[in-house]
């Protein structure tokens, strides 16, 4: 996702007086800019950084939904609306365990890494760069642990 796309969509939301969408996009743009400043790439914000920040924002909202009391219906609806808007902009993640397993086996085969519990750390160093921003790391970790057992 490009930062310019988020900015254009935020302007459209402002023109349409869609306060919720504008608020979510504005927050996401701010988070992207803050991350760019932290990584010292403020003038050159890449799509990978935008995707990374969007996924982080999405995870935060999912945690808010999970921890929100059930009797706070309005707050839950607010969080779900924010999540729906962010889902439009977040990259599609790999979530098929079989597909993830095949990729892990392929990467370990290329590096000649033995699938043992002792080698879990080095294997994670091999597969982390590939899966970062492409898959939910909790699923990747579960698949790796099942392969190591």
NUKE-380762 format. One record per residue: x, y, z of N, C-alpha, C, O in turn. Coordinates in nm, 4 decimals, always signed. Each point is the difference from the previous one (the first is absolute). Layout:
residues N
      n.c1      n.c2      n.c3     ca.c1     ca.c2     ca.c3      c.c1      c.c2      c.c3      o.c1      o.c2      o.c3
         X         Y         Z         X         Y         Z         X         Y         Z         X         Y         Z
...
This chain:
residues 149
      n.c1      n.c2      n.c3     ca.c1     ca.c2     ca.c3      c.c1      c.c2      c.c3      o.c1      o.c2      o.c3
   +0.0854   -0.1170   +0.0000   -0.0854   +0.1170   +0.0000   +0.0896   +0.1229   +0.0000   +0.0990   +0.0063   +0.0729
   -0.1345   +0.0896   -0.1544   +0.0761   +0.1246   -0.0056   -0.0605   +0.1026   +0.0948   -0.1215   +0.0051   +0.0193
   +0.2079   +0.0758   +0.0389   -0.0453   +0.1047   +0.0910   -0.0899   +0.0992   -0.0743   -0.0961   +0.0518   +0.0569
   +0.1272   -0.0261   -0.1824   -0.0797   +0.0940   -0.0796   -0.1440   -0.0483   -0.0144   -0.0932   +0.0803   +0.0004
   +0.0754   -0.2110   -0.0131   -0.1345   -0.0575   -0.0114   -0.0791   +0.0260   +0.1279   -0.1169   +0.0384   -0.0051
   +0.1810   -0.0594   +0.1192   -0.0666   +0.0272   +0.1279   -0.0380   +0.1471   +0.0099   -0.1100   +0.0336   +0.0439
   +0.2009   +0.0533   -0.0846   -0.0273   +0.1432   +0.0087   -0.1143   +0.0412   -0.0925   -0.0853   +0.0797   +0.0391
   +0.0826   -0.1326   -0.1605   -0.1085   +0.0321   -0.0938   -0.1339   -0.0495   +0.0537   -0.1008   +0.0702   -0.0086
   +0.1003   -0.1908   +0.0638   -0.1242   -0.0544   +0.0550   -0.0464   +0.0787   +0.1223   -0.1201   +0.0149   +0.0225
   +0.2147   +0.0354   +0.0563   -0.0373   +0.0820   +0.1148   -0.0635   +0.1311   -0.0464   -0.0970   +0.0468   +0.0596
   +0.1512   +0.0115   -0.1648   -0.0579   +0.1235   -0.0547   -0.1404   -0.0259   -0.0528   -0.0899   +0.0817   +0.0199
   +0.0705   -0.1948   -0.0872   -0.1342   -0.0356   -0.0491   -0.0968   -0.0187   +0.1164   -0.1159   +0.0406   -0.0083
   +0.1625   -0.1012   +0.1154   -0.0852   -0.0196   +0.1176   -0.0362   +0.1338   +0.0621   -0.1121   +0.0181   +0.0473
   +0.2055   +0.0752   -0.0469   -0.0284   +0.1338   +0.0527   -0.1059   +0.0691   -0.0844   -0.0916   +0.0628   +0.0531
   +0.1045   -0.0747   -0.1848   -0.0962   +0.0630   -0.0900   -0.1385   -0.0626   +0.0146   -0.1016   +0.0687   -0.0107
   +0.0986   -0.1994   +0.0353   -0.1269   -0.0719   +0.0165   -0.0542   +0.0122   +0.1424   -0.1074   -0.0519   +0.0304
   +0.1813   +0.1202   +0.0564   -0.0369   +0.0190   +0.1406   -0.0153   -0.1332   +0.0745   -0.0838   -0.0141   +0.0890
   +0.1667   -0.0826   -0.1277   +0.0046   -0.1302   +0.0665   +0.1034   +0.0100   +0.1123   +0.1187   -0.0257   -0.0204
   -0.1656   +0.0630   +0.1378   +0.0881   +0.0309   +0.1123   +0.0777   -0.1237   +0.0469   +0.1187   +0.0097   +0.0313
   -0.1849   -0.1249   -0.0266   +0.0666   -0.1212   +0.0481   +0.1156   -0.0397   -0.0912   +0.1106   -0.0253   +0.0478
   -0.1352   +0.0197   -0.1782   +0.1033   -0.0382   -0.0958   +0.1159   +0.1003   +0.0041   +0.1169   -0.0386   -0.0023
   -0.1508   +0.1660   +0.0084   +0.1029   +0.1042   +0.0042   +0.0858   -0.0168   +0.1242   +0.1223   +0.0125   -0.0068
   -0.1849   -0.0405   +0.1196   +0.0717   -0.0165   +0.1256   +0.0946   -0.1196   -0.0049   +0.1153   +0.0097   +0.0421
   -0.1639   -0.1215   -0.0931   +0.0832   -0.1212   -0.0078   +0.1178   +0.0226   -0.0943   +0.1135   -0.0347   +0.0325
   -0.1404   +0.0926   -0.1487   +0.1072   +0.0230   -0.0969   +0.1003   +0.1031   +0.0507   +0.1205   -0.0137   -0.0210
   -0.1708   +0.1157   +0.0870   +0.0885   +0.1021   +0.0562   +0.0918   -0.0611   +0.1046   +0.1193   +0.0301   +0.0036
   -0.1735   -0.1142   +0.0798   +0.0786   -0.0681   +0.1025   +0.1057   -0.0901   -0.0640   +0.1147   -0.0035   +0.0445
   -0.1539   -0.0687   -0.1484   +0.0937   -0.0896   -0.0688   +0.1118   +0.0797   -0.0670   +0.1165   -0.0393   +0.0066
   -0.1508   +0.1496   -0.0701   +0.1008   +0.0843   -0.0655   +0.0976   +0.0551   +0.1037   +0.1207   +0.0029   -0.0236
   -0.1725   +0.0405   +0.1374   +0.0858   +0.0487   +0.1072   +0.0948   -0.1069   +0.0504   +0.1175   +0.0270   +0.0248
   -0.1682   -0.1482   -0.0097   +0.0840   -0.1103   +0.0461   +0.1091   -0.0327   -0.1021   +0.1135   -0.0300   +0.0370
   -0.1487   +0.0359   -0.1656   +0.0989   -0.0259   -0.1055   +0.1088   +0.1069   +0.0033   +0.1188   -0.0311   -0.0089
   -0.1593   +0.1548   +0.0216   +0.0983   +0.1089   +0.0032   +0.0899   -0.0103   +0.1232   +0.1203   +0.0243   -0.0095
   -0.1764   -0.0594   +0.1233   +0.0806   -0.0178   +0.1213   +0.0997   -0.1143   -0.0158   +0.1146   +0.0106   +0.0435
   -0.1584   -0.1200   -0.1059   +0.0897   -0.1134   -0.0230   +0.1112   +0.0398   -0.0972   +0.1147   -0.0418   +0.0160
   -0.1484   +0.1216   -0.1155   +0.1000   +0.0458   -0.0967   +0.1037   +0.0891   +0.0677   +0.1191   -0.0090   -0.0300
   -0.1637   +0.0943   +0.1207   +0.0929   +0.0855   +0.0739   +0.0917   -0.0858   +0.0870   +0.1204   +0.0246   +0.0079
   -0.1787   -0.1257   +0.0574   +0.0790   -0.0881   +0.0858   +0.1042   -0.0780   -0.0803   +0.1091   -0.0270   +0.0501
   -0.1419   -0.0089   -0.1733   +0.0930   -0.0758   -0.0846   +0.0849   +0.0913   -0.0884   +0.0768   -0.0473   -0.0838
   -0.0909   +0.1769   +0.1030   +0.0759   +0.1012   -0.0723   -0.0159   -0.0107   -0.1512   +0.0968   +0.0118   -0.0751
   -0.2205   -0.0343   +0.0321   -0.0289   -0.0037   -0.1433   -0.1233   +0.0849   -0.0304   -0.0854   -0.0383   -0.0800
   +0.0780   +0.1535   +0.1450   -0.1178   +0.0861   -0.0096   -0.0264   +0.0459   -0.1433   -0.1155   +0.0154   -0.0396
   +0.2211   +0.0064   -0.0379   -0.0170   +0.0486   -0.1369   -0.0252   -0.1122   -0.0994   -0.0408   +0.0260   -0.1132
   +0.0642   -0.1488   +0.1529   -0.0146   -0.1132   -0.0908   -0.0763   -0.1118   +0.0699   +0.0596   -0.0994   +0.0415
   -0.1908   +0.1149   -0.0283   -0.0829   -0.0987   +0.0692   -0.0428   -0.1062   -0.1000   -0.0748   +0.0280   -0.0936
   +0.1225   -0.1496   +0.1140   -0.0285   -0.1095   -0.0920   -0.1288   -0.0733   +0.0349   -0.0555   +0.0154   +0.1087
   +0.0102   -0.0950   -0.2038   -0.1233   -0.0770   +0.0196   +0.0155   -0.1016   +0.1128   -0.0955   -0.0269   +0.0730
   +0.2145   -0.0292   -0.0586   +0.0219   -0.1003   +0.1050   -0.0217   +0.0603   +0.1384   -0.0582   -0.0639   +0.0877
   +0.1048   +0.1860   -0.0687   -0.0185   +0.0667   +0.1288   -0.1478   +0.0286   +0.0254   -0.0493   -0.0191   +0.1112
   -0.0204   +0.0644   -0.2137   -0.1429   +0.0294   +0.0134   -0.0755   -0.1281   +0.0369   -0.0836   +0.0003   +0.0904
   +0.1137   -0.1095   -0.1611   -0.0664   -0.1279   +0.0287   +0.0295   -0.0470   +0.1424   -0.0889   -0.0486   +0.0699
   +0.2131   +0.0635   -0.0284   +0.0394   -0.0416   +0.1354   -0.0787   +0.0778   +0.1055   -0.0492   -0.0579   +0.0969
   +0.0377   +0.1884   -0.1164   -0.0718   +0.0835   +0.0973   -0.1490   -0.0311   -0.0016   -0.0636   -0.0053   +0.1053
   +0.0076   -0.0152   -0.2241   -0.1429   -0.0335   -0.0087   -0.0299   -0.1306   +0.0726   -0.1008   -0.0109   +0.0697
   +0.1879   -0.0878   -0.0859   -0.0194   -0.1276   +0.0696   +0.0109   +0.0174   +0.1513   -0.0726   -0.0643   +0.0759
   +0.1632   +0.1508   -0.0328   +0.0149   +0.0261   +0.1431   -0.1252   +0.0684   +0.0548   -0.0476   -0.0346   +0.1081
   -0.0056   +0.1315   -0.1823   -0.1229   +0.0679   +0.0406   -0.1162   -0.0987   +0.0069   -0.0815   +0.0043   +0.0922
   +0.0753   -0.0935   -0.1915   -0.1069   -0.1000   -0.0033   +0.0088   -0.0916   +0.1223   -0.1012   -0.0315   +0.0625
   +0.2221   -0.0103   -0.0297   +0.0190   -0.0877   +0.1153   -0.0413   +0.0701   +0.1286   -0.0581   -0.0619   +0.0892
   +0.0882   +0.1914   -0.0797   -0.0382   +0.0777   +0.1182   -0.1517   +0.0037   +0.0153   -0.0524   -0.0186   +0.1099
   -0.0168   +0.0423   -0.2189   -0.1466   +0.0058   +0.0054   -0.0577   -0.1375   +0.0336   -0.0976   -0.0096   +0.0743
   +0.1570   -0.0963   -0.1283   -0.0470   -0.1345   +0.0333   +0.0168   -0.0281   +0.1488   -0.0855   -0.0642   +0.0610
   +0.1945   +0.1115   -0.0025   +0.0206   -0.0171   +0.1443   -0.1019   +0.0808   +0.0794   -0.0472   -0.0447   +0.1045
   +0.0130   +0.1647   -0.1543   -0.1009   +0.0809   +0.0676   -0.1350   -0.0702   -0.0023   -0.0733   +0.0022   +0.0989
   +0.0405   -0.0645   -0.2117   -0.1262   -0.0737   -0.0105   +0.0007   -0.1183   +0.0970   -0.0997   -0.0269   +0.0670
   +0.2123   -0.0431   -0.0601   +0.0089   -0.1184   +0.0856   -0.0100   +0.0353   +0.1482   -0.0516   -0.0793   +0.0789
   +0.1000   +0.1962   -0.0403   -0.0008   +0.0361   +0.1414   -0.1183   +0.0863   +0.0414   -0.0180   +0.0275   +0.1186
   -0.0616   +0.0148   -0.2137   -0.1143   +0.0860   +0.0315   -0.1118   -0.0828   +0.0635   -0.0331   -0.1073   -0.0504
   -0.0249   +0.1552   +0.1593   -0.1116   -0.0728   +0.0621   -0.1187   -0.0127   -0.0965   -0.0267   +0.0903   -0.0793
   -0.0422   -0.2013   +0.0872   -0.1106   -0.0294   -0.0913   -0.1156   +0.0980   +0.0186   -0.0719   +0.0293   -0.0956
   +0.0533   +0.0212   +0.2159   -0.1139   +0.0884   +0.0240   +0.0215   +0.1407   -0.0562   -0.0930   +0.0807   +0.0016
   +0.2109   -0.0497   -0.0504   +0.0273   +0.1311   -0.0605   -0.0203   -0.0104   -0.1511   +0.0959   +0.0014   -0.0771
   -0.2204   -0.0118   +0.0371   -0.0383   -0.0260   -0.1379   +0.0463   +0.1114   -0.0933   +0.0518   -0.0280   -0.1081
   -0.0693   +0.1527   +0.1476   +0.0374   +0.1122   -0.0862   +0.1500   +0.0030   -0.0254   +0.0435   +0.0248   -0.1124
   +0.0342   -0.0493   +0.2140   +0.1460   +0.0006   -0.0139   +0.0445   -0.1145   -0.0896   +0.0866   +0.0179   -0.0855
   -0.1455   -0.1353   +0.1048   +0.0319   -0.1143   -0.0855   -0.0319   +0.0299   -0.1462   +0.0787   -0.0327   -0.0888
   -0.1932   +0.0945   +0.0638   -0.0389   +0.0349   -0.1370   +0.1002   +0.0979   -0.0607   +0.0359   -0.0118   -0.1172
   +0.0090   +0.1087   +0.1974   +0.1003   +0.0968   -0.0455   +0.1276   -0.0709   -0.0425   +0.0545   +0.0273   -0.1069
   -0.0068   -0.1187   +0.1915   +0.1229   -0.0740   -0.0297   -0.0178   -0.0859   -0.1254   +0.0901   -0.0074   -0.0835
   -0.2053   -0.0569   +0.0705   -0.0243   -0.0843   -0.1169   -0.0070   +0.0830   -0.1276   +0.0475   -0.0437   -0.1048
   -0.1060   +0.1622   +0.1125   -0.0032   +0.0889   -0.1158   +0.1416   +0.0412   -0.0400   +0.0337   +0.0021   -0.1184
   +0.0491   +0.0309   +0.2183   +0.1390   +0.0359   -0.0283   +0.0734   -0.1162   -0.0654   +0.0761   +0.0183   -0.0950
   -0.1003   -0.1385   +0.1477   +0.0649   -0.1186   -0.0553   -0.0426   -0.0234   -0.1442   +0.0831   -0.0341   -0.0842
   -0.2111   +0.0518   +0.0547   -0.0485   -0.0186   -0.1369   +0.0646   +0.0988   -0.0954   +0.0350   -0.0359   -0.1125
   -0.0190   +0.1590   +0.1560   +0.0634   +0.1007   -0.0853   +0.1468   -0.0349   -0.0225   +0.0486   +0.0080   -0.1128
   +0.0222   -0.0464   +0.2180   +0.1411   -0.0359   -0.0147   +0.0191   -0.1235   -0.0871   +0.0989   -0.0103   -0.0726
   -0.1938   -0.0838   +0.0797   +0.0097   -0.1214   -0.0815   -0.0007   +0.0311   -0.1489   +0.0550   -0.0761   -0.0795
   -0.1167   +0.1869   +0.0413   -0.0017   +0.0392   -0.1408   +0.1400   +0.0362   -0.0488   +0.0297   -0.0129   -0.1188
   +0.0555   +0.0576   +0.2092   +0.1314   +0.0501   -0.0377   +0.1150   -0.0934   +0.0361   +0.1092   +0.0121   -0.0555
   -0.1325   -0.1048   +0.1476   +0.1054   -0.0919   +0.0433   +0.0294   -0.1034   -0.1093   -0.0894   -0.0401   -0.0746
   +0.2146   -0.0017   +0.0664   +0.0330   -0.1051   -0.0969   -0.0586   -0.1337   +0.0434   -0.0190   -0.0245   +0.1191
   -0.0092   -0.0604   -0.2149   -0.0535   -0.1331   +0.0276   +0.1136   -0.0878   +0.0520   +0.1045   -0.0122   -0.0641
   -0.1255   -0.0479   +0.1790   +0.1024   -0.0830   +0.0629   -0.0222   -0.1475   -0.0310   -0.1131   -0.0450   -0.0186
   +0.2231   -0.0291   +0.0134   -0.0091   -0.1458   -0.0124   -0.0579   -0.0537   +0.1302   +0.0478   +0.0347   +0.1080
   -0.1491   -0.1182   -0.1171   -0.0555   -0.0576   +0.1212   -0.0264   -0.1498   -0.0153   -0.0570   -0.0631   +0.0891
   +0.0985   +0.0071   -0.2021   -0.0180   -0.1420   -0.0241   +0.1210   -0.0752   +0.0569   +0.1107   +0.0134   -0.0522
   -0.1304   -0.0925   +0.1589   +0.1132   -0.0703   +0.0620   +0.0759   -0.0921   -0.0957   +0.1221   -0.0118   +0.0102
   -0.1921   -0.0530   -0.1025   +0.0669   -0.0901   -0.0943   +0.0934   +0.0782   -0.0919   +0.1113   -0.0441   -0.0288
   -0.1567   +0.1590   -0.0164   +0.0817   +0.0846   -0.0867   +0.1228   +0.0525   +0.0753   +0.1106   +0.0031   -0.0539
   -0.1318   +0.0374   +0.1778   +0.1100   +0.0491   +0.0833   +0.1007   -0.1118   +0.0254   +0.1210   +0.0224   -0.0033
   -0.1718   -0.1429   +0.0287   +0.0880   -0.1144   +0.0252   +0.0880   -0.0286   -0.1215   +0.1195   -0.0259   +0.0140
   -0.1794   +0.0308   -0.1337   +0.0773   -0.0241   -0.1219   +0.1107   +0.1029   -0.0172   +0.1112   -0.0345   -0.0400
   -0.1406   +0.1592   +0.0697   +0.0995   +0.1061   -0.0130   +0.1126   -0.0193   +0.1016   +0.1174   +0.0173   -0.0327
   -0.1537   -0.0532   +0.1559   +0.1022   -0.0239   +0.1030   +0.0913   -0.1147   -0.0424   +0.1222   +0.0103   +0.0112
   -0.1806   -0.1185   -0.0593   +0.0806   -0.1149   -0.0433   +0.0914   +0.0383   -0.1157   +0.1153   -0.0428   -0.0052
   -0.1660   +0.1224   -0.0865   +0.0801   +0.0440   -0.1153   +0.1176   +0.0878   +0.0473   +0.1136   -0.0193   -0.0433
   -0.1419   +0.1149   +0.1318   +0.1056   +0.0890   +0.0495   +0.1049   -0.0773   +0.0792   +0.1196   +0.0261   -0.0131
   -0.1641   -0.1212   +0.0954   +0.0943   -0.0805   +0.0782   +0.0818   -0.0912   -0.0912   +0.1174   -0.0254   +0.0267
   -0.1782   -0.0232   -0.1327   +0.0714   -0.0840   -0.0965   +0.1077   +0.0776   -0.0735   +0.1087   -0.0521   -0.0246
   -0.1385   +0.1771   -0.0106   +0.0976   +0.0833   -0.0698   +0.1205   +0.0307   +0.0880   +0.1123   +0.0104   -0.0493
   -0.1354   +0.0038   +0.1781   +0.1086   +0.0350   +0.0934   +0.0586   -0.1225   +0.0690   +0.0905   +0.0127   +0.0825
   -0.1407   -0.1297   -0.1151   +0.0446   -0.1264   +0.0587   -0.0109   +0.0016   +0.1522   +0.0902   -0.0462   +0.0698
   -0.2009   +0.0994   -0.0190   -0.0232   +0.0048   +0.1447   -0.0786   -0.1234   +0.0437   -0.0997   -0.0366   -0.0623
   +0.1454   -0.0266   +0.1693   -0.0686   -0.1160   +0.0554   -0.1198   +0.0467   +0.0813   +0.0101   +0.0943   +0.0784
   -0.1237   -0.1611   -0.0976   -0.1213   +0.0352   +0.0741   +0.0018   -0.0702   +0.1363   -0.0636   -0.1037   +0.0189
   +0.1373   +0.1621   +0.0747   +0.0045   -0.0497   +0.1369   -0.0256   +0.1164   +0.0943   +0.0203   +0.1161   -0.0356
   -0.0649   -0.1487   +0.1559   -0.0289   +0.1051   +0.0991   +0.1240   +0.0818   +0.0343   -0.0102   +0.1177   +0.0343
   +0.1261   -0.1799   -0.0434   +0.1247   +0.0697   +0.0301   +0.0246   +0.1116   -0.1018   +0.0564   +0.1042   +0.0336
   -0.0985   -0.1264   -0.1561   +0.0231   +0.0967   -0.1083   -0.1144   +0.0995   -0.0178   -0.0053   +0.0692   -0.1017
   -0.0852   -0.0606   +0.1969   -0.1157   +0.0891   -0.0154   +0.0411   +0.1450   -0.0222   -0.0556   +0.0677   -0.0864
   +0.1527   -0.0198   +0.1637   +0.0466   +0.1383   -0.0129   +0.0563   +0.0304   -0.1382   -0.0429   +0.0957   -0.0645
   +0.1392   -0.1766   +0.0182   +0.0535   +0.0246   -0.1346   -0.1058   -0.0129   -0.1105   +0.0050   +0.0718   -0.0999
   -0.0988   -0.1619   +0.1181   -0.1067   -0.0145   -0.0996   -0.0870   +0.1248   -0.0022   -0.0389   +0.0473   -0.1067
   +0.0084   +0.0061   +0.2256   -0.0789   +0.1235   +0.0060   +0.0735   +0.1145   -0.0692   -0.0633   +0.0829   -0.0655
   +0.1962   -0.0768   +0.0790   +0.0778   +0.1038   -0.0673   -0.0081   -0.0144   -0.1517   +0.0077   +0.0989   -0.0729
   -0.0231   -0.2204   +0.0268   -0.0099   -0.0250   -0.1440   -0.1377   +0.0395   -0.0524   -0.0113   +0.0637   -0.1047
   -0.0941   -0.1021   +0.1785   -0.1356   +0.0190   -0.0534   -0.0619   +0.1351   +0.0338   -0.0911   +0.0444   -0.0699
   +0.1387   +0.0228   +0.1763   -0.0582   +0.1294   +0.0396   +0.0006   +0.1035   -0.1123   -0.1037   +0.0608   -0.0263
   +0.2171   -0.0385   -0.0410   -0.0023   +0.1025   -0.1051   -0.0992   -0.0324   -0.1119   -0.0580   +0.0908   -0.0596
   +0.0386   -0.2183   +0.0314   -0.0924   -0.0377   -0.1073   -0.1453   +0.0263   +0.0395   -0.0778   +0.0522   -0.0798
   +0.0417   -0.0880   +0.2016   -0.1401   +0.0081   +0.0420   -0.0410   +0.1359   +0.0566   -0.1194   +0.0281   +0.0112
   +0.2156   +0.0564   +0.0247   -0.0338   +0.1269   +0.0630   -0.0849   +0.0845   -0.0948   +0.0432   +0.0343   -0.1100
   -0.1647   -0.0014   +0.1546   -0.0921   +0.0786   -0.0803   -0.0782   -0.0814   -0.1004   -0.0865   +0.0535   -0.0694
   +0.1157   -0.1836   +0.0605   -0.0696   -0.0859   -0.0963   -0.0900   -0.1027   +0.0686   -0.0925   -0.0534   -0.0613
   +0.1204   +0.0263   +0.1890   -0.0777   -0.1008   +0.0720   -0.0087   +0.0382   +0.1469   +0.0838   +0.0738   +0.0519
   -0.1866   -0.1253   +0.0137   -0.0148   +0.0191   +0.1437   +0.1047   -0.0877   +0.0682   -0.0011   -0.1223   -0.0133
   +0.0908   +0.1868   +0.0860   +0.1129   -0.0726   +0.0573   -0.0421   -0.1011   +0.1074   +0.0738   -0.0948   +0.0270
   -0.1900   +0.1135   +0.0340   -0.0453   -0.0998   +0.0975   -0.0322   -0.1313   -0.0711   +0.0274   -0.1079   +0.0526
   -0.0855   +0.1174   -0.1720   -0.0294   -0.1215   -0.0770   +0.1300   -0.0636   -0.0474   +0.0148   -0.1221   +0.0046
   +0.0794   +0.2044   -0.0501   +0.1289   -0.0514   -0.0452   +0.0695   -0.0731   +0.1141   +0.0557   -0.1079   -0.0200
   -0.0587   +0.1663   +0.1392   +0.0646   -0.0610   +0.1162   -0.0658   -0.1334   +0.0346   +0.0692   -0.0970   +0.0311
   -0.2022   +0.0916   -0.0363   -0.0702   -0.1262   +0.0302   +0.0357   -0.1076   -0.1016   +0.0224   -0.1154   +0.0367
   -0.0170   +0.1526   -0.1641   +0.0346   -0.0968   -0.1054   +0.1423   -0.0492   +0.0206   +0.0264   -0.1196   -0.0115
   +0.0660   +0.2111   +0.0419   +0.1392   -0.0385   +0.0233   +0.0097   -0.0945   +0.1194   +0.0710   -0.1004   -0.0058
   -0.1418   +0.1319   +0.1137   +0.0049   -0.0875   +0.1182   -0.0551   -0.1390   -0.0308   +0.0512   -0.0998   +0.0509
   -0.1561   +0.0927   -0.1346   -0.0535   -0.1312   -0.0359   +0.0998   -0.0777   -0.0865   +0.0062   -0.1226   +0.0083
   +0.0713   +0.1923   -0.0905   +0.1017   -0.0660   -0.0807   +0.1167   -0.0500   +0.0866   +0.0607   -0.1029   -0.0296
   -0.0311   +0.1758   +0.1348   +0.1132   -0.0365   +0.0847   -0.0333   -0.1144   +0.0963   +0.0908   -0.0633   +0.0539
   -0.2199   +0.0361   -0.0318   -0.0386   -0.1085   +0.0926   +0.0097   -0.1350   -0.0637   -0.0290   -0.1009   +0.0644
